[in-house]
């Protein structure tokens, strides 16, 4: 799998999630472990070094954008960007912004078939982008191109909507009176970095889906 996809997954996972999913030797204090990009237990998954933002930028991004309930939150969870259900007669079917929609339930069934246990940290978000990229990597690393293509086609078609949500978060951060100048600058840098990673993931997913 292209290393940039796994780079994106690492940035979108926090310390607890990465330890559970990839069993890497992570720094528990950091939601973005640097060693995952430079070798050690994560070396096989992250074969190339990747320049991460500073810890201040990463922690600000985590606490302001990747934390549910925050005013600037933009979570990388597929169900939030798609109609909740296509089932006939479902009162909430057309609504967006809800967890555990059709996408999440489908991925739950895939994980169950593969006997993969989703970490408790992701119980409400089995369709979190980081997990989906991990699943895509798993299929590619095991030579299952068709399954990888299916995942890319069915579960990575919402990244443009997520990028738009990140743009709104960036605009909101720039206007926020709650944030001081340092935190505004940190968020601007962090969101720009995250958008670049999501774009890389989207391009890699397009190649996989077309392959």
N, C-alpha and C positions, 0 to 999 in steps of 0.2 A: 504494500500500500504506500502511496505517496507520503513522504514524511510530513508534508505540510498539513495533511488531514489529521494525523496524530498530534501535531503541534496544537491545532485548534482544539482538539479534545482535551489536551492537558490544561489549556488555559481556562476552559469552561468547567472543568472539574475542580472541586475544592479538595483539600487534603484528605478528608475522611472518605470521600467518594473514590478518589484515585487509589487509595490504599486498598479499598475493598474490591475494586474492579480489576486493577492491574497488578496488585500485590507488589508495588514498587516500594523501595526504601525511602519514603517521603519525609520531609521535614514537617512535623505535625503542626508547627506554628504558621506555616505558609500554605495558603490555598493554591499556590502556583509553584510547586517544587522545582527548583532550578536543576537538580541532579537528574530529573527525568529527561532532560535534553542533552545531558553530557556524559551518560554512561551509567554504570552500576546496574541495578536490577531493571531499570527502565531503558537501558541502552538499546536492547533489541527492538523496542517499540519506537524509540526516538533516536534514530541513527545519526542525525545531524544536529549540531548545536543550534540553538535558536535564541536570538536576542530578546529577552523579556524586558518589559518596563521595570522601573524601580519598584521596590516593595511598597512604597507609599502609594504609587499609582495603582498597583494591583489591589491593595487592600481597600483603597477608596472605591475602585470599580466594584469589588466584591460587595462592599457594604451599602453602596448607593444604587447599583444597577442590577446586580445578580442576587439580591436578597428580596424575597417576596414581601409585598406590603409597603415597600418604600415608594415615595412619590415618583422617583425616576426609574422605577424597576422596569426592566425589559428582560424577561426570562427566556432562555433558549429551550422552550418546551413546545413541541409540535402542536399539541391539542389546543394551545392558546391561540393559534393562528389559523385554525380551520373550523368549519362547522362542527359542532360537538358530536352529532350523530346523524347518520343517513337512514336510520330505522324509521319506517313509516309510522306516523302517529306520535312520534316522540315530541313532547311539548318543548323541549330545549334543543331540538335537533339543529336548527339553523343558527343558534347562538354561538358566538365565539368568545374566547377569553375564559373558558372553563377547562378544568383539569380532567384527565382520565376520559377523553373522548375516544372515538373510534380508533384513532391512530395508536393511542396508548394501549387500548385493549388488544389490538392486533399484535403489537410488539410483546405484550405480556404472553400471548399465546405462542409467539416465536420462542421467547426465552424458556417457556415451559417445555416446549418440544425439544429444545436443545439441552434441557436440564441445567440452565443457567439461572442462578439465584440472583435476582436484582437486590442490591444492598438496601437495607432499610432506609438509608438516607434518601433513596429515590423511590420510595413506595408510592408517592402520589405523582411521580413524574417518570414513569418508565420510558417515556418518549422524549426525555431530555436529549439534547443534541449530542452531548458527550457520550452518552450510552449508545446512541444510534451509530456514531462514528466508530466506537469500539466494536459494535456488532459488524459493521461494514468491514473493518480491518480483520476481524476474525474470519469472515467468509473468504476474503481475498488471500489471507495468509494460508488458508487451507485449500486453495485452488477451486473454490466454489464460485465461479464467475457469475453464474446465473442468479444465485441467491444474492450476491453482492449487487448485481444490477437491479434486482427487484427492490432491495432496500433503498438504493439510491433513487429509483423512480418513485416509489410509494411514500418514502419517509424523509426525503430531503428536498422536496419541491416547495417548501415554505420559507426558504432562507431569504428571499427578497423581502417578504413581509417582516421577517425578523430584523433585517437591515433597516427597514423603514422605522421600526420601533426604536432601534438604537439611535437613529437620526432624531427622533422626537425626544429621546432622553438627553441627547447632546444639546438640543435647543433649550430644553427645560433647565438643564444645568447652567447654561450660559446666562439665563435670565434669573436664576434662583437667588433670592435675597437671603436664604437660609445658609448658603455656602459662602465661605470666605474665598478670597482670590486664589489661594493655594489649592483648595479642594476643587474649585472650578477648573483650574489648569490641569490638575491630576485627572479629573474626569474627562476632560477633552482629550488628553493623551490616551487614557485607558480605553475610551470608547472608540477612538480612531484605530487603535491597535486591534481591538476585538472585531471591528468591522472588517479590517483587512484579513483577519484570520477566517471569519465567516465567508468572505469572498473566496479565499483559497479553498475552503472546504466545499463551497458550491461548485467551483470549477472542477475540482477533483471528482465530486459526485457526478457531475455532468459527463465527464469522461468515462466513469465507471458505468453509468446508466446506458451510455451509447456503445459501450464495448461489448 
